[in-house]
Amino acid sequence: MDSGGRTERKKAVICGISYQGTNRELKGCINDANCMKYLLITKFHFLDSNIIMLTEEETDSSRIPTKRNIRSAMRWLVEDCRPGDSLVFHYSGHGSQEEDIDGDEIDGYDETICPLDYKTNGMIIDDEINYTIVRPLPRGVKLHAIIDACHSGTVLDLPYLCRMNRDGRYEWEDHRPRTGVWKGTNGGQVFSFSGCDDHQVSTDTEDFSKTTTTGAMTYSFIQAIERGEATTYGSLLTSMRTMIRYPHNQRSAEHRLSALLCRLMQRLAGTNFNQEPQLTSNETFDVFLKSFSI
């Protein structure tokens, strides 16, 4: 550890895919990736050398977000991890679903992320993500995943989902497979914030930053931390949901009339996002008592 409090035991993989030149092009994903890197370095003291960036703007061919390179980066992330390590996996891009063939999904569908070359080489399904970066984690290691994609609610295949209503009341849903296959860790902790529920879509929008396009989920995650509204996992999730629900008046929950007017404006403008960020974990805990830290 150097004099600035930085540590080499923090590692991150950040992936932003815009699918340039295709009919499914996204505008905000590389912005999301760059903003997440800045946050990790300035707020959480990650070393630049311990962050792998995967975007179409990278000049190193091994850093283009192909299926092969994303797989390699995920393996690097958990390689030789030991107690005290803090790991981050951030993905901003397309997400999808495909039919579950091994019977471990309650709804019958696997959630997926879509590499740049997914049309030729296929998607990466939640079973593989879980096997690669969740199950190997030993006790004392912490992983945070931030997944800004459609259908991403349970994309890490973690055993428990925090089902929270708009009043902040919640319960943990048991998503352990009926097959009995273990989808937790080898003693480590995993927390996954995702852009929406499995049946929802995530938004790429200019509604938050008027000068650039961002993913609504990534923007709300970063802003909640910057504003000091991420003291606990519950306060972070609540802040993210409020920002996405009211993009034109992010504190409108404090003012009932303003909130109602805001929702009407959103409907008229077509910007009332139908997405609710989700929190999943390998274990249950009190989300409003457990301090958030990366």
HUNOR-V360392 format. One record per pair of residues at least 6 apart in sequence whose C-alpha atoms are under 6 Angstrom apart, sorted by the first residue. I is the first residue (numbers start at 1). GAP is how many residues later the second one is. Records with the same first field share a line. If there is no record, write none. Layout:
I = GAP + GAP
This chain:
1 = 6
6 = 39
9 = 76
10 = 36 + 75 + 76 + 77
11 = 39 + 40 + 76
12 = 39 + 75 + 76 + 77
13 = 38 + 39 + 76
14 = 19 + 39 + 76
15 = 39 + 76
16 = 13 + 14 + 17 + 39 + 76
17 = 12 + 38 + 76
18 = 7 + 8 + 11
19 = 6
27 = 186
28 = 185 + 186 + 187
29 = 63 + 64
32 = 182
40 = 6
54 = 9 + 10 + 11
55 = 9 + 10
56 = 8
65 = 51
66 = 49 + 50 + 51
67 = 48
83 = 57 + 58
84 = 56 + 57
85 = 56
86 = 56 + 57
87 = 56
88 = 55 + 56 + 57
89 = 56
90 = 55 + 56 + 57
91 = 56 + 57
92 = 56 + 57
93 = 56
94 = 20 + 55
95 = 17 + 18 + 19 + 54 + 55 + 56
96 = 15 + 16 + 55
97 = 13 + 14 + 15
98 = 11 + 12
99 = 10
100 = 8 + 9 + 10
104 = 73 + 75
111 = 14 + 15 + 44
112 = 12 + 13 + 14
113 = 10 + 11
114 = 9
126 = 29 + 30 + 31
129 = 27
130 = 26 + 27
134 = 51
135 = 49 + 50 + 51
136 = 50
137 = 48 + 49 + 51
138 = 48 + 49 + 50
139 = 48 + 49
140 = 48
141 = 47
142 = 46 + 47 + 48
143 = 47
144 = 46 + 47 + 48
145 = 47
146 = 46 + 47 + 48
147 = 47
148 = 46 + 47 + 69
149 = 46 + 53
150 = 51 + 52
151 = 46 + 47 + 48 + 49 + 50
152 = 42 + 44 + 46
153 = 41 + 43 + 44 + 45 + 125
158 = 25 + 123 + 124
159 = 16 + 17 + 123
160 = 13 + 14 + 15 + 120 + 121
161 = 11 + 12 + 119
162 = 9 + 10 + 117 + 118
163 = 7 + 8 + 9
164 = 6
184 = 98
190 = 91 + 92
191 = 89 + 90
192 = 87 + 88
193 = 85 + 86
194 = 83 + 84
195 = 7 + 22 + 82
196 = 79 + 80 + 81 + 82
200 = 75
203 = 12 + 13
204 = 10 + 11
205 = 8 + 9
206 = 6 + 7
220 = 20
221 = 19
224 = 6 + 15
229 = 7
230 = 6
231 = 60 + 61
232 = 56 + 58 + 59 + 60
233 = 54 + 59
234 = 53 + 54
241 = 35
243 = 7
252 = 6 + 7
266 = 6
